[in-house]
Amino acid sequence: NKFVEFIQKNYRNLQYLSQITPQIAHHYLEYEQGRGIAPKTYNDILKLLRSAFEQLREDGQNPFKKIPTQESETIFRKPYIEEELQQILTVSENHPFIRPIIVLGIMTAMRRGDCCLLKWKDVDLHSNFIKVKTSKTGAMVEIPIWPTLRKELLKAQQEAENLEGYVYPEQAKMYQENPDGITFRIKRVLNEAGFQTEAEHERNH
């Protein structure tokens, strides 16, 4: 939609996709970059438009095809302090569907997908450890189960129909079918707790 608005404002005489040239594509990305977006956001926009034109242009000419991505800078994020984590956990109590994933993420530092797809075979409540292969590195890690997380896992165990599959089957299903649904719910909790994601902060400034 933003690209269409840009074209309507700056190239009013254009009527066809075939009229979008690499120069116009560069112009739009320069415009976006001028808003102060991060390299990752720039790359996301580029990849989205490149993919869209790949599907829509029947002549095979993609004006975004040869535009290189930007090198993403490593971002050193300031970790949440204890009081902030407690605020997030408190707010998450009002969101029972996503709370277990938030608790799991906070207590283990596992990624969204690893939290949603955690299986009972990886959880050892007797030794108080989670033993799992992470999706990011493929490494096998052992993570201690702290009291707050143990409470959530025991609750899930009591409610589970069987202990052979996912610890949180409904969340696993949503992640597999619509991972953005998980992200949306996490963002909502963070917003209610008084925090903004990087992208939201970028949009508001």
MDAnalysis code that builds the backbone (N, CA, C; Angstrom):
import MDAnalysis as mda
import numpy as np

u = mda.Universe.empty(615, n_residues=205, atom_resindex=np.repeat(np.arange(205), 3), trajectory=True)
u.add_TopologyAttr("name", ["N", "CA", "C"] * 205)
u.add_TopologyAttr("resid", np.arange(1, 206))
u.add_TopologyAttr("resname", ["ASN", "LYS", "PHE", "VAL", "GLU", "PHE", "ILE", "GLN", "LYS", "ASN", "TYR", "ARG", "ASN", "LEU", "GLN", "TYR", "LEU", "SER", "GLN", "ILE", "THR", "PRO", "GLN", "ILE", "ALA", "HIS", "HIS", "TYR", "LEU", "GLU", "TYR", "GLU", "GLN", "GLY", "ARG", "GLY", "ILE", "ALA", "PRO", "LYS", "THR", "TYR", "ASN", "ASP", "ILE", "LEU", "LYS", "LEU", "LEU", "ARG", "SER", "ALA", "PHE", "GLU", "GLN", "LEU", "ARG", "GLU", "ASP", "GLY", "GLN", "ASN", "PRO", "PHE", "LYS", "LYS", "ILE", "PRO", "THR", "GLN", "GLU", "SER", "GLU", "THR", "ILE", "PHE", "ARG", "LYS", "PRO", "TYR", "ILE", "GLU", "GLU", "GLU", "LEU", "GLN", "GLN", "ILE", "LEU", "THR", "VAL", "SER", "GLU", "ASN", "HIS", "PRO", "PHE", "ILE", "ARG", "PRO", "ILE", "ILE", "VAL", "LEU", "GLY", "ILE", "MET", "THR", "ALA", "MET", "ARG", "ARG", "GLY", "ASP", "CYS", "CYS", "LEU", "LEU", "LYS", "TRP", "LYS", "ASP", "VAL", "ASP", "LEU", "HIS", "SER", "ASN", "PHE", "ILE", "LYS", "VAL", "LYS", "THR", "SER", "LYS", "THR", "GLY", "ALA", "MET", "VAL", "GLU", "ILE", "PRO", "ILE", "TRP", "PRO", "THR", "LEU", "ARG", "LYS", "GLU", "LEU", "LEU", "LYS", "ALA", "GLN", "GLN", "GLU", "ALA", "GLU", "ASN", "LEU", "GLU", "GLY", "TYR", "VAL", "TYR", "PRO", "GLU", "GLN", "ALA", "LYS", "MET", "TYR", "GLN", "GLU", "ASN", "PRO", "ASP", "GLY", "ILE", "THR", "PHE", "ARG", "ILE", "LYS", "ARG", "VAL", "LEU", "ASN", "GLU", "ALA", "GLY", "PHE", "GLN", "THR", "GLU", "ALA", "GLU", "HIS", "GLU", "ARG", "ASN", "HIS"])
u.atoms.positions = np.array([
    [0.820, -1.214, 0.000],
    [0.000, 0.000, 0.000],
    [0.858, 1.271, 0.000],
    [1.949, 1.232, 0.791],
    [2.839, 2.385, 0.840],
    [3.495, 2.625, -0.520],
    [3.858, 1.532, -1.185],
    [4.477, 1.663, -2.507],
    [3.487, 2.266, -3.504],
    [2.238, 1.810, -3.468],
    [1.211, 2.342, -4.361],
    [0.997, 3.832, -4.089],
    [0.946, 4.219, -2.830],
    [0.777, 5.635, -2.487],
    [1.942, 6.468, -3.004],
    [3.146, 5.905, -2.888],
    [4.332, 6.599, -3.374],
    [4.256, 6.819, -4.885],
    [3.845, 5.787, -5.615],
    [3.727, 5.889, -7.070],
    [2.659, 6.903, -7.461],
    [1.525, 6.857, -6.786],
    [0.426, 7.780, -7.106],
    [0.822, 9.231, -6.858],
    [1.671, 9.432, -5.888],
    [2.091, 10.795, -5.552],
    [3.211, 11.294, -6.450],
    [4.146, 10.421, -6.807],
    [5.347, 10.852, -7.515],
    [5.377, 10.493, -9.002],
    [4.559, 9.533, -9.404],
    [4.542, 9.107, -10.809],
    [3.083, 8.941, -11.256],
    [2.380, 10.033, -11.325],
    [0.934, 10.003, -11.554],
    [0.546, 9.462, -12.927],
    [1.456, 9.518, -13.864],
    [1.120, 9.079, -15.227],
    [1.270, 7.569, -15.428],
    [1.820, 6.878, -14.438],
    [2.012, 5.438, -14.592],
    [0.685, 4.703, -14.425],
    [0.461, 3.712, -15.295],
    [-0.775, 2.936, -15.233],
    [-0.540, 1.437, -15.155],
    [0.659, 0.986, -15.562],
    [0.895, -0.449, -15.667],
    [2.140, -0.867, -14.874],
    [2.112, -2.117, -14.402],
    [3.263, -2.651, -13.683],
    [4.518, -2.622, -14.546],
    [4.337, -2.825, -15.843],
    [5.486, -2.858, -16.749],
    [6.203, -1.512, -16.826],
    [5.558, -0.464, -16.335],
    [6.172, 0.863, -16.359],
    [7.057, 1.121, -15.137],
    [7.036, 0.211, -14.157],
    [7.887, 0.357, -12.979],
    [9.298, -0.082, -13.347],
    [10.219, 0.863, -13.359],
    [11.602, 0.595, -13.755],
    [12.491, 0.405, -12.519],
    [13.695, -0.121, -12.718],
    [14.643, -0.223, -11.593],
    [14.937, 1.135, -10.965],
    [14.928, 2.196, -11.784],
    [15.175, 3.536, -11.249],
    [14.068, 3.950, -10.270],
    [12.823, 3.635, -10.637],
    [11.697, 3.952, -9.751],
    [11.778, 3.113, -8.486],
    [12.158, 1.856, -8.629],
    [12.319, 0.977, -7.465],
    [13.370, 1.538, -6.521],
    [14.501, 1.986, -7.093],
    [15.560, 2.599, -6.278],
    [15.046, 3.857, -5.588],
    [14.278, 4.658, -6.320],
    [13.744, 5.899, -5.771],
    [12.869, 5.609, -4.547],
    [12.021, 4.583, -4.668],
    [11.142, 4.265, -3.540],
    [11.939, 3.808, -2.317],
    [12.935, 2.965, -2.536],
    [13.726, 2.471, -1.409],
    [14.554, 3.587, -0.775],
    [15.001, 4.536, -1.586],
    [15.691, 5.703, -1.038],
    [14.745, 6.532, -0.177],
    [13.493, 6.623, -0.646],
    [12.472, 7.331, 0.129],
    [12.261, 6.661, 1.488],
    [12.127, 5.334, 1.472],
    [11.942, 4.604, 2.726],
    [13.157, 4.767, 3.633],
    [14.336, 4.697, 3.042],
    [15.560, 4.838, 3.826],
    [15.644, 6.225, 4.450],
    [15.105, 7.218, 3.737],
    [15.117, 8.575, 4.251],
    [14.262, 8.754, 5.491],
    [13.371, 7.815, 5.741],
    [12.548, 7.877, 6.957],
    [13.317, 7.410, 8.177],
    [14.541, 6.917, 7.960],
    [15.362, 6.481, 9.083],
    [15.115, 5.052, 9.513],
    [14.633, 4.225, 8.586],
    [14.349, 2.834, 8.935],
    [15.652, 2.060, 9.152],
    [15.545, 0.987, 9.922],
    [16.695, 0.136, 10.200],
    [17.012, -0.738, 8.987],
    [18.258, -1.209, 8.860],
    [18.615, -2.085, 7.737],
    [17.697, -3.298, 7.605],
    [17.285, -3.884, 8.725],
    [16.406, -5.050, 8.666],
    [15.066, -4.674, 8.044],
    [14.525, -3.520, 8.431],
    [13.247, -3.074, 7.867],
    [13.398, -2.799, 6.378],
    [14.499, -2.176, 5.995],
    [14.789, -1.927, 4.569],
    [14.798, -3.250, 3.807],
    [15.492, -4.234, 4.349],
    [15.582, -5.535, 3.683],
    [14.229, -6.224, 3.600],
    [13.425, -6.078, 4.641],
    [12.088, -6.688, 4.637],
    [11.218, -6.074, 3.536],
    [11.283, -4.744, 3.393],
    [10.512, -4.061, 2.344],
    [10.981, -4.511, 0.968],
    [12.294, -4.548, 0.790],
    [12.861, -4.959, -0.493],
    [12.447, -6.378, -0.856],
    [12.543, -7.286, 0.086],
    [12.205, -8.686, -0.181],
    [10.719, -8.859, -0.492],
    [9.884, -8.090, 0.213],
    [8.441, -8.165, -0.024],
    [8.095, -7.707, -1.437],
    [8.630, -6.557, -1.830],
    [8.326, -6.026, -3.159],
    [8.959, -6.879, -4.254],
    [10.142, -7.381, -3.998],
    [10.791, -8.264, -4.977],
    [9.944, -9.507, -5.209],
    [9.442, -10.079, -4.134],
    [8.607, -11.271, -4.236],
    [7.289, -10.964, -4.950],
    [6.688, -9.811, -4.617],
    [5.412, -9.433, -5.231],
    [5.561, -9.266, -6.736],
    [6.609, -8.555, -7.160],
    [6.805, -8.333, -8.594],
    [7.188, -9.614, -9.310],
    [7.827, -10.533, -8.598],
    [8.168, -11.817, -9.203],
    [6.895, -12.567, -9.593],
    [5.864, -12.405, -8.785],
    [4.596, -13.084, -9.043],
    [3.722, -12.328, -10.049],
    [3.807, -11.003, -10.027],
    [2.872, -10.189, -10.800],
    [3.342, -9.838, -12.214],
    [4.639, -9.740, -12.405],
    [5.142, -9.356, -13.728],
    [5.241, -10.578, -14.634],
    [4.384, -10.663, -15.598],
    [4.364, -11.810, -16.502],
    [5.549, -11.821, -17.462],
    [6.187, -10.651, -17.661],
    [7.316, -10.585, -18.594],
    [8.637, -10.990, -17.949],
    [8.594, -11.304, -16.645],
    [9.805, -11.745, -15.969],
    [10.752, -10.632, -15.584],
    [10.380, -9.386, -15.873],
    [11.228, -8.241, -15.542],
    [10.865, -7.729, -14.145],
    [11.781, -7.912, -13.229],
    [11.536, -7.513, -11.844],
    [12.425, -6.319, -11.494],
    [11.850, -5.124, -11.318],
    [12.667, -3.931, -11.059],
    [13.418, -3.965, -9.726],
    [13.009, -4.850, -8.828],
    [13.671, -4.932, -7.522],
    [14.710, -6.054, -7.458],
    [14.810, -6.822, -8.551],
    [15.607, -8.047, -8.522],
    [17.074, -7.814, -8.216],
    [17.673, -6.794, -8.812],
    [19.115, -6.592, -8.687],
    [19.504, -5.589, -7.609],
    [18.534, -5.113, -6.869],
    [18.843, -4.180, -5.782],
    [19.364, -4.979, -4.592],
    [20.566, -4.706, -4.120],
    [21.136, -5.496, -3.018],
    [20.511, -5.161, -1.669],
    [20.501, -6.109, -0.802],
    [20.049, -5.859, 0.565],
    [21.135, -5.101, 1.318],
    [20.754, -4.507, 2.411],
    [21.716, -3.804, 3.252],
    [22.285, -4.756, 4.288],
    [23.499, -4.470, 4.702],
    [24.103, -5.274, 5.751],
    [23.457, -4.905, 7.072],
    [22.866, -5.898, 7.706],
    [22.195, -5.644, 8.985],
    [23.225, -5.504, 10.089],
    [23.064, -4.467, 10.857],
    [23.971, -4.258, 11.970],
    [23.536, -5.091, 13.162],
    [24.531, -5.550, 13.910],
    [24.226, -6.272, 15.134],
    [23.680, -5.297, 16.160],
    [22.525, -5.621, 16.705],
    [21.888, -4.738, 17.678],
    [22.068, -5.325, 19.080],
    [22.678, -4.543, 19.940],
    [22.848, -4.979, 21.314],
    [21.702, -4.388, 22.128],
    [20.719, -5.211, 22.409],
    [19.535, -4.728, 23.102],
    [19.769, -4.716, 24.607],
    [19.227, -3.710, 25.227],
    [19.312, -3.621, 26.677],
    [18.362, -4.637, 27.283],
    [18.853, -5.532, 28.132],
    [17.968, -6.561, 28.697],
    [16.967, -5.946, 29.673],
    [15.844, -6.620, 29.820],
    [14.860, -6.186, 30.799],
    [15.425, -6.359, 32.208],
    [15.145, -5.418, 33.072],
    [15.526, -5.574, 34.473],
    [14.442, -6.371, 35.186],
    [14.704, -6.788, 36.407],
    [13.790, -7.672, 37.123],
    [12.393, -7.079, 37.256],
    [12.317, -5.775, 37.568],
    [11.018, -5.138, 37.747],
    [10.219, -5.139, 36.444],
    [10.905, -4.964, 35.323],
    [10.226, -4.954, 34.025],
    [9.705, -6.346, 33.673],
    [10.513, -7.359, 33.942],
    [10.072, -8.726, 33.687],
    [8.861, -9.078, 34.541],
    [8.867, -8.614, 35.782],
    [7.732, -8.883, 36.659],
    [6.480, -8.203, 36.152],
    [6.626, -6.998, 35.590],
    [5.482, -6.288, 35.030],
    [4.905, -7.058, 33.848],
    [5.782, -7.588, 32.996],
    [5.332, -8.381, 31.845],
    [4.604, -9.633, 32.317],
    [5.154, -10.307, 33.313],
    [4.518, -11.515, 33.835],
    [3.166, -11.209, 34.471],
    [3.089, -10.083, 35.153],
    [1.828, -9.695, 35.788],
    [0.748, -9.441, 34.741],
    [1.092, -8.697, 33.697],
    [0.134, -8.407, 32.632],
    [-0.266, -9.681, 31.906],
    [0.675, -10.589, 31.738],
    [0.391, -11.824, 30.988],
    [-0.648, -12.700, 31.678],
    [-0.881, -12.480, 32.968],
    [-1.898, -13.252, 33.687],
    [-3.288, -12.999, 33.106],
    [-3.459, -11.858, 32.431],
    [-4.746, -11.539, 31.806],
    [-4.866, -12.142, 30.404],
    [-3.828, -12.845, 29.975],
    [-3.805, -13.439, 28.639],
    [-3.389, -14.905, 28.752],
    [-4.295, -15.757, 29.215],
    [-3.942, -17.151, 29.520],
    [-3.423, -17.959, 28.331],
    [-3.825, -17.593, 27.112],
    [-3.360, -18.360, 25.953],
    [-1.860, -18.174, 25.729],
    [-1.404, -16.933, 25.795],
    [-0.006, -16.659, 25.457],
    [0.908, -16.641, 26.678],
    [0.332, -16.575, 27.881],
    [1.171, -16.491, 29.087],
    [2.197, -17.625, 29.178],
    [1.827, -18.891, 28.948],
    [2.833, -19.949, 29.081],
    [4.024, -19.748, 28.147],
    [3.784, -19.238, 26.941],
    [4.865, -19.009, 25.990],
    [5.762, -17.875, 26.472],
    [5.155, -16.841, 27.047],
    [5.925, -15.716, 27.578],
    [6.772, -16.164, 28.754],
    [6.180, -16.923, 29.668],
    [6.932, -17.434, 30.822],
    [8.087, -18.311, 30.346],
    [7.799, -19.187, 29.410],
    [8.820, -20.083, 28.876],
    [9.957, -19.292, 28.230],
    [9.599, -18.257, 27.465],
    [10.619, -17.440, 26.814],
    [11.482, -16.689, 27.805],
    [10.849, -16.104, 28.821],
    [11.593, -15.349, 29.828],
    [12.521, -16.259, 30.627],
    [12.020, -17.421, 30.994],
    [12.769, -18.301, 31.887],
    [13.831, -19.151, 31.183],
    [13.745, -19.247, 29.857],
    [14.691, -20.105, 29.136],
    [15.491, -19.376, 28.067],
    [15.029, -18.196, 27.646],
    [15.642, -17.450, 26.543],
    [15.520, -18.195, 25.224],
    [14.590, -19.136, 25.129],
    [14.366, -19.847, 23.872],
    [13.586, -18.955, 22.913],
    [13.734, -19.222, 21.624],
    [13.038, -18.457, 20.601],
    [11.551, -18.816, 20.568],
    [10.794, -17.958, 19.900],
    [9.336, -18.118, 19.826],
    [8.936, -19.525, 19.387],
    [9.520, -19.983, 18.285],
    [9.165, -21.302, 17.757],
    [9.543, -22.427, 18.693],
    [10.723, -22.322, 19.313],
    [11.159, -23.359, 20.246],
    [10.224, -23.448, 21.445],
    [9.713, -22.294, 21.875],
    [8.773, -22.291, 23.005],
    [7.452, -22.945, 22.610],
    [6.932, -22.570, 21.455],
    [5.635, -23.087, 21.020],
    [5.692, -24.581, 20.708],
    [6.825, -25.053, 20.210],
    [6.938, -26.443, 19.765],
    [7.640, -27.344, 20.779],
    [7.775, -26.868, 22.003],
    [8.377, -27.692, 23.052],
    [7.550, -28.957, 23.277],
    [8.226, -30.088, 23.379],
    [7.537, -31.365, 23.590],
    [7.836, -31.914, 24.977],
    [6.913, -32.747, 25.465],
    [7.053, -33.307, 26.811],
    [8.312, -34.164, 26.937],
    [8.742, -34.778, 25.844],
    [9.937, -35.627, 25.913],
    [11.193, -34.819, 26.226],
    [11.098, -33.487, 26.019],
    [12.244, -32.616, 26.296],
    [12.191, -32.015, 27.700],
    [11.113, -32.308, 28.419],
    [10.922, -31.720, 29.750],
    [11.106, -32.798, 30.812],
    [12.056, -32.569, 31.711],
    [12.307, -33.499, 32.812],
    [12.011, -32.781, 34.118],
    [10.795, -32.975, 34.614],
    [10.392, -32.299, 35.843],
    [11.008, -32.921, 37.084],
    [11.561, -34.114, 36.937],
    [12.223, -34.763, 38.079],
    [13.587, -34.143, 38.334],
    [14.353, -33.925, 37.277],
    [15.667, -33.303, 37.437],
    [15.610, -31.788, 37.287],
    [14.425, -31.280, 36.949],
    [14.219, -29.839, 36.772],
    [15.068, -29.256, 35.640],
    [15.072, -29.948, 34.511],
    [15.799, -29.451, 33.339],
    [14.984, -29.664, 32.071],
    [15.123, -28.720, 31.155],
    [14.619, -28.879, 29.795],
    [15.823, -29.192, 28.920],
    [15.762, -30.275, 28.183],
    [16.857, -30.664, 27.299],
    [16.326, -30.632, 25.867],
    [16.792, -29.664, 25.084],
    [16.206, -29.444, 23.763],
    [17.259, -28.981, 22.767],
    [17.034, -29.325, 21.499],
    [17.899, -28.844, 20.414],
    [17.293, -27.556, 19.884],
    [18.037, -26.478, 19.936],
    [17.506, -25.188, 19.508],
    [17.462, -25.082, 17.994],
    [16.450, -24.367, 17.488],
    [16.289, -24.216, 16.044],
    [17.329, -23.278, 15.457],
    [17.837, -22.338, 16.253],
    [18.774, -21.341, 15.737],
    [20.143, -21.939, 15.454],
    [20.676, -22.708, 16.396],
    [22.037, -23.235, 16.249],
    [22.072, -24.737, 16.038],
    [20.969, -25.420, 16.369],
    [20.959, -26.878, 16.274],
    [21.687, -27.551, 17.416],
    [22.118, -26.765, 18.395],
    [22.860, -27.316, 19.530],
    [21.903, -27.862, 20.580],
    [22.320, -28.926, 21.243],
    [21.546, -29.471, 22.344],
    [21.903, -28.709, 23.615],
    [20.898, -28.174, 24.289],
    [21.142, -27.391, 25.490],
    [20.314, -27.946, 26.655],
    [20.810, -27.724, 27.834],
    [20.089, -28.089, 29.067],
    [19.786, -26.815, 29.823],
    [18.513, -26.584, 30.061],
    [18.073, -25.333, 30.679],
    [17.371, -25.644, 31.998],
    [17.803, -25.037, 33.085],
    [17.146, -25.299, 34.371],
    [15.711, -24.782, 34.389],
    [14.856, -25.483, 35.094],
    [13.455, -25.086, 35.232],
    [13.301, -24.330, 36.546],
    [13.073, -23.031, 36.450],
    [12.923, -22.211, 37.634],
    [11.491, -22.303, 38.164],
    [11.266, -21.935, 39.441],
    [9.954, -22.144, 40.082],
    [8.757, -21.606, 39.292],
    [8.844, -20.375, 38.744],
    [7.708, -19.814, 38.002],
    [7.384, -20.661, 36.782],
    [8.414, -21.131, 36.089],
    [8.205, -21.973, 34.922],
    [7.709, -23.351, 35.333],
    [8.227, -23.869, 36.410],
    [7.790, -25.187, 36.885],
    [6.291, -25.182, 37.193],
    [5.830, -24.091, 37.770],
    [4.406, -23.968, 38.087],
    [3.571, -24.037, 36.814],
    [4.017, -23.353, 35.746],
    [3.302, -23.380, 34.477],
    [3.325, -24.773, 33.852],
    [4.469, -25.431, 33.934],
    [4.592, -26.759, 33.339],
    [3.743, -27.788, 34.080],
    [3.698, -27.684, 35.405],
    [2.867, -28.603, 36.189],
    [1.388, -28.400, 35.866],
    [0.997, -27.163, 35.667],
    [-0.385, -26.870, 35.294],
    [-0.699, -27.479, 33.931],
    [0.232, -27.324, 32.983],
    [0.035, -27.898, 31.648],
    [-0.009, -29.417, 31.714],
    [0.794, -29.992, 32.588],
    [0.827, -31.450, 32.737],
    [-0.511, -31.974, 33.256],
    [-1.095, -31.262, 34.190],
    [-2.379, -31.671, 34.751],
    [-3.499, -31.582, 33.710],
    [-3.384, -30.623, 32.801],
    [-4.435, -30.410, 31.802],
    [-4.207, -31.220, 30.534],
    [-3.040, -31.826, 30.390],
    [-2.688, -32.517, 29.153],
    [-3.470, -33.812, 28.980],
    [-3.917, -34.064, 27.755],
    [-4.598, -35.319, 27.454],
    [-3.600, -36.463, 27.362],
    [-2.398, -36.155, 26.937],
    [-1.316, -37.140, 26.925],
    [0.006, -36.396, 27.023],
    [1.043, -37.107, 27.395],
    [2.357, -36.494, 27.573],
    [3.315, -36.954, 26.477],
    [2.773, -37.212, 25.296],
    [3.586, -37.681, 24.182],
    [3.894, -36.571, 23.171],
    [3.045, -35.554, 23.123],
    [3.200, -34.533, 22.090],
    [3.720, -33.218, 22.616],
    [3.123, -32.142, 22.108],
    [3.553, -30.800, 22.495],
    [3.069, -30.456, 23.905],
    [3.885, -29.675, 24.593],
    [3.499, -29.207, 25.926],
    [2.296, -28.273, 25.805],
    [2.315, -27.443, 24.786],
    [1.218, -26.504, 24.555],
    [0.677, -26.721, 23.140],
    [-0.175, -27.702, 22.946],
    [-0.629, -28.084, 21.593],
    [-1.375, -26.993, 20.842],
    [-2.200, -26.204, 21.527],
    [-2.941, -25.146, 20.841],
    [-2.002, -24.062, 20.328],
    [-1.010, -23.706, 21.151],
    [-0.039, -22.703, 20.741],
    [0.850, -23.247, 19.623],
    [1.166, -24.544, 19.698],
    [1.971, -25.174, 18.637],
    [1.219, -25.138, 17.317],
    [-0.082, -25.404, 17.368],
    [-0.892, -25.388, 16.151],
    [-0.934, -23.997, 15.547],
    [-1.122, -22.983, 16.387],
    [-1.161, -21.613, 15.875],
    [0.182, -21.242, 15.261],
    [1.282, -21.614, 15.913],
    [2.597, -21.266, 15.389],
    [2.832, -21.901, 14.023],
    [2.379, -23.142, 13.872],
    [2.583, -23.849, 12.608],
    [1.703, -23.292, 11.492],
    [0.504, -22.837, 11.849],
    [-0.435, -22.348, 10.834],
    [-0.370, -20.833, 10.642],
    [-0.094, -20.119, 11.716],
    [-0.088, -18.658, 11.651],
    [0.841, -18.102, 12.736],
    [2.164, -18.147, 12.515],
    [3.107, -17.689, 13.542],
    [2.915, -16.234, 13.933],
    [2.381, -15.421, 13.009],
    [2.133, -14.016, 13.341],
    [1.085, -13.872, 14.444],
    [0.213, -14.883, 14.570],
    [-0.776, -14.853, 15.643],
    [-0.114, -14.908, 17.015],
    [0.961, -15.681, 17.102],
    [1.733, -15.749, 18.352],
    [2.412, -14.410, 18.612],
    [3.052, -13.870, 17.575],
    [3.760, -12.600, 17.711],
    [2.803, -11.485, 18.118],
    [1.616, -11.449, 17.502],
    [0.633, -10.416, 17.821],
    [0.264, -10.449, 19.297],
    [0.052, -11.641, 19.830],
    [-0.363, -11.766, 21.227],
    [0.756, -11.382, 22.196],
    [1.990, -11.700, 21.826],
    [3.123, -11.301, 22.657],
    [3.271, -9.785, 22.654],
    [3.151, -9.176, 21.471],
    [3.260, -7.722, 21.373],
    [2.183, -7.030, 22.187],
    [0.983, -7.603, 22.191],
    [-0.112, -6.994, 22.942],
    [0.205, -6.970, 24.431],
    [0.769, -8.057, 24.931],
    [1.153, -8.102, 26.347],
    [2.248, -7.076, 26.624],
    [3.255, -6.997, 25.749],
    [4.337, -6.036, 25.934],
    [3.809, -4.604, 25.911],
    [2.893, -4.332, 25.005],
    [2.318, -2.984, 24.936],
    [1.550, -2.639, 26.209],
    [0.768, -3.593, 26.697],
    [-0.005, -3.347, 27.917],
    [0.916, -3.186, 29.127],
    [2.105, -3.801, 29.033],
    [3.075, -3.679, 30.126],
    [3.898, -2.398, 30.008],
    [3.676, -1.646, 28.926],
    [4.356, -0.366, 28.772],
    [5.589, -0.395, 27.907],
    [5.738, -1.447, 27.087],
    [6.923, -1.556, 26.238],
    [6.518, -1.575, 24.774],
    [7.407, -1.053, 23.927],
    [7.211, -1.084, 22.482],
    [8.267, -1.958, 21.845],
    [7.887, -2.640, 20.764],
    [8.868, -3.382, 20.001],
    [9.710, -2.402, 19.199],
    [10.828, -2.869, 18.659],
    [11.720, -2.017, 17.866],
    [10.989, -1.398, 16.681],
    [10.191, -2.211, 15.986],
    [9.496, -1.702, 14.805],
    [8.469, -0.650, 15.178],
    [7.760, -0.863, 16.298],
    [6.743, 0.095, 16.731],
    [7.397, 1.398, 17.144],
    [8.535, 1.302, 17.832],
    [9.257, 2.508, 18.227],
    [9.698, 3.279, 16.989],
    [10.138, 2.536, 15.974],
    [10.588, 3.153, 14.725],
    [9.446, 3.890, 14.038],
    [8.262, 3.287, 13.995],
    [7.109, 3.916, 13.354],
    [6.673, 5.178, 14.072],
    [6.782, 5.166, 15.400],
    [6.308, 6.293, 16.189],
    [7.318, 7.434, 16.269],
    [8.501, 7.210, 15.739],
    [9.523, 8.263, 15.800],
    [10.053, 8.534, 14.400],
])
